[in-house]
Amino acid sequence: MTNWLVCSQRRVRPQLRLFCFPYAGGSAWMFRSWASQLPESIEIIAVELPGRGKRLAEPALTDLAAIVQALGPQLLPHLNVPFAVFGHSMGALVAFETCQWLRRSAQITPVHFWAAAARAPHLAVQPPLMHTLDDDAFINRLKQYKGTPTSVLNNTELMALMVPTLRADFAVLETYTYQSSTPFPFPITGLWGESDAIVSKTDVAAWQTHTPNFILQAIAGHHFFIHQSSFANTLIPTLKPLLTFDE
């Protein structure tokens, strides 16, 4: 693996690789438990962006094109077996543009793409823009996402470490400009949190623009339903049919 990719449990003969892209401020660690719930034929590789996890000392990137140009080549050596892609919130946008890069540069695409708690890439971000807010207003807006414990939000020293990376991630989201493209040939499943106050059902349903084979699935929970134990039980059974053989 490289500093861009983390694999907590390597597989000897994987028949499918699932590349996982975390939400804004998130790290590869959030996917560490998934591998233990999967058959040996599926390997999880999580993306680690600069500014978090083992790359905490590196400055976070603020431009999506720069992220994809650096990340894309790191993926290529691992595309020797069928692969799928999962992205949560900002991670879905990074995954989408990475799939565009792979299609243009290597003429290869995943067998499935899950876009979780994410508005479709062609939808404009509505103001106010998070990355332009001062620190106090920025932290107040973070509270609406319900993804950061109150004890962390109230810890001045800890937030001083976290805010630059979070602000950079929101800049990635909010400065992105969608370029019209041909729909992908693979299925996309849009996962919508029924109690999500940030991304609406309509926002997620709009992913159908980008594939002729779209599935919209409701998940009980708010924007960060990915951390609910029930979510893994929903997602993981859908991976097995993507295998190229029966175990």
C-alpha positions in Angstrom: 0.0 0.0 0.0 1.0 3.7 -0.3 0.3 6.6 2.0 -2.9 7.2 0.0 -4.3 3.7 0.6 -4.9 1.6 3.8 -5.8 -2.0 3.9 -6.3 -3.4 7.4 -6.7 -7.0 6.3 -5.0 -8.1 3.1 -6.6 -11.0 1.2 -4.5 -13.7 -0.5 -6.7 -14.1 -3.6 -9.3 -11.3 -3.6 -12.0 -11.6 -6.2 -13.3 -8.1 -5.5 -11.8 -5.0 -4.0 -14.0 -2.3 -2.4 -12.4 1.1 -2.4 -13.8 3.3 0.4 -13.8 7.1 0.5 -14.4 8.8 3.8 -16.5 11.9 4.6 -15.1 15.4 5.2 -12.6 15.2 8.1 -12.8 11.4 8.1 -10.0 9.0 7.9 -9.4 5.5 6.6 -9.8 4.1 10.1 -13.6 4.4 9.9 -13.7 1.3 7.6 -11.3 -0.8 9.6 -14.0 -3.1 11.0 -15.7 -3.9 7.7 -13.1 -6.5 6.5 -13.9 -8.8 9.4 -17.5 -9.0 8.3 -16.7 -9.9 4.7 -15.8 -13.2 3.0 -12.1 -13.8 2.2 -12.8 -13.1 -1.4 -13.4 -9.3 -0.8 -10.7 -6.9 0.1 -11.3 -3.5 1.6 -9.0 -0.6 0.7 -9.7 2.7 2.3 -8.5 6.0 0.9 -6.4 8.2 3.2 -6.3 11.9 2.2 -3.6 14.3 3.5 -4.3 16.0 6.8 -5.7 13.0 8.8 -4.9 9.6 10.1 -1.3 8.6 9.4 -1.0 11.7 7.2 -2.0 14.2 9.9 1.2 16.2 9.5 0.6 16.8 5.8 -1.5 19.9 4.7 -5.0 19.0 3.5 -5.7 19.6 -0.1 -8.4 22.1 -1.1 -8.9 21.2 -4.8 -10.6 18.1 -6.0 -8.8 17.9 -9.3 -5.5 17.9 -7.4 -6.7 15.0 -5.1 -7.8 12.9 -8.1 -4.6 13.5 -10.1 -2.5 12.3 -7.1 -4.8 9.5 -6.1 -5.7 8.0 -9.5 -2.3 6.5 -10.3 -2.1 5.0 -6.8 -5.2 2.9 -7.5 -4.0 1.5 -10.8 -1.8 -1.4 -9.4 -4.8 -2.6 -7.4 -7.3 -2.8 -10.3 -6.2 -6.3 -11.5 -9.4 -7.7 -10.1 -13.0 -6.4 -10.3 -13.6 -3.5 -7.9 -16.4 -1.5 -6.4 -16.5 2.0 -4.9 -18.1 3.4 -1.7 -18.1 7.0 -0.8 -19.8 8.8 2.1 -20.7 12.5 1.7 -17.6 14.3 0.4 -16.1 10.8 -0.2 -18.8 10.1 -2.8 -17.8 13.2 -4.8 -14.1 12.3 -4.6 -15.1 8.7 -5.7 -17.2 10.0 -8.6 -14.4 12.1 -10.0 -11.9 9.3 -9.4 -14.1 7.0 -11.5 -14.2 9.7 -14.2 -10.4 9.8 -14.1 -10.1 6.0 -14.3 -12.5 5.9 -17.3 -10.5 8.6 -19.2 -7.0 7.4 -18.2 -7.3 3.7 -18.0 -10.6 2.8 -19.7 -11.7 0.9 -16.6 -14.7 1.3 -14.3 -16.0 -0.3 -11.1 -18.7 -2.9 -11.1 -20.8 -0.9 -8.6 -20.8 2.5 -6.8 -22.5 3.4 -3.5 -23.0 7.1 -3.0 -24.0 7.6 0.7 -25.4 10.7 2.2 -24.2 12.8 -0.8 -26.0 15.1 -3.1 -25.4 14.3 -6.8 -22.3 16.1 -8.2 -24.2 18.2 -10.7 -26.2 19.9 -8.0 -24.9 23.3 -6.9 -23.9 23.8 -3.2 -26.2 26.2 -1.5 -24.8 29.1 0.5 -23.6 30.0 3.1 -20.3 28.3 2.1 -18.8 26.5 5.1 -15.1 27.0 4.1 -15.5 30.8 4.1 -16.9 31.1 7.7 -14.9 32.2 10.6 -14.0 29.5 13.1 -16.8 30.2 15.5 -19.5 30.1 12.8 -17.8 27.1 11.2 -17.9 25.1 14.4 -21.6 26.1 14.9 -22.4 24.8 11.5 -20.6 21.5 12.2 -23.0 20.9 15.1 -25.8 20.6 12.6 -24.1 17.6 11.0 -24.3 15.6 14.3 -21.0 13.8 13.5 -18.7 15.4 16.0 -19.2 14.8 19.8 -20.0 17.9 21.8 -17.0 17.2 24.0 -14.8 17.5 20.9 -16.6 20.6 19.6 -16.1 22.3 23.0 -12.4 21.4 23.2 -10.6 24.5 21.9 -7.2 22.8 21.4 -8.6 19.8 19.6 -10.7 21.9 17.3 -7.7 24.0 16.5 -6.1 20.9 15.1 -9.2 19.7 13.3 -10.6 22.8 11.8 -7.9 23.4 9.1 -8.5 19.9 7.6 -12.3 20.2 7.9 -12.2 23.6 6.3 -10.0 22.3 3.4 -12.5 19.4 2.9 -15.4 21.8 2.7 -13.4 23.9 0.2 -13.1 20.7 -1.9 -16.9 20.3 -1.9 -17.8 24.0 -2.3 -15.3 25.0 -5.0 -16.0 21.9 -7.2 -17.4 22.6 -10.7 -19.2 19.8 -12.4 -18.3 19.0 -16.0 -21.0 17.3 -18.0 -20.2 13.7 -18.8 -21.6 10.5 -20.3 -23.5 8.4 -17.7 -21.5 5.6 -16.3 -22.2 2.0 -17.4 -22.2 0.6 -13.9 -25.0 0.6 -11.3 -25.1 3.4 -8.7 -26.9 2.9 -5.4 -27.8 6.1 -3.6 -28.1 5.7 0.2 -30.2 8.3 1.9 -30.5 8.9 5.7 -34.2 9.2 6.6 -33.3 11.7 9.4 -30.6 13.5 7.4 -31.0 17.3 7.9 -28.0 18.1 5.5 -28.7 16.0 2.4 -32.2 15.4 1.2 -33.8 12.4 -0.5 -34.1 14.5 -3.6 -30.4 15.3 -3.5 -29.5 11.7 -3.4 -32.1 10.6 -5.9 -30.4 13.0 -8.4 -27.5 10.5 -8.8 -29.8 8.7 -11.3 -28.6 11.2 -13.9 -25.2 9.5 -13.9 -26.2 5.9 -14.7 -29.0 4.0 -16.5 -29.1 1.6 -13.5 -29.9 3.5 -10.3 -31.2 2.3 -6.9 -32.3 4.6 -4.1 -32.2 3.0 -0.7 -33.4 4.6 2.5 -31.3 4.1 5.7 -32.6 4.7 9.2 -30.5 7.5 10.7 -29.0 10.9 10.2 -26.2 12.1 8.0 -23.6 9.8 9.7 -25.6 6.6 9.5 -22.4 4.9 8.4 -21.5 4.7 12.1 -24.6 2.7 13.0 -24.0 -1.0 13.4 -27.2 -1.7 11.4 -25.7 0.0 8.4 -22.9 -2.5 7.9 -25.6 -5.2 8.1 -27.4 -3.4 5.2 -24.4 -2.8 2.9 -22.3 -5.9 3.3 -24.8 -8.5 2.0 -25.0 -6.5 -1.2 -21.3 -7.1 -1.9 -21.4 -10.8 -2.2 -23.4 -11.0 -5.5 -20.6 -8.9 -7.1 -18.1 -11.7 -6.7 -17.0 -13.4 -9.9 -17.4 -16.9 -8.5 -19.2 -18.8 -5.7 -17.1 -19.6 -2.7 
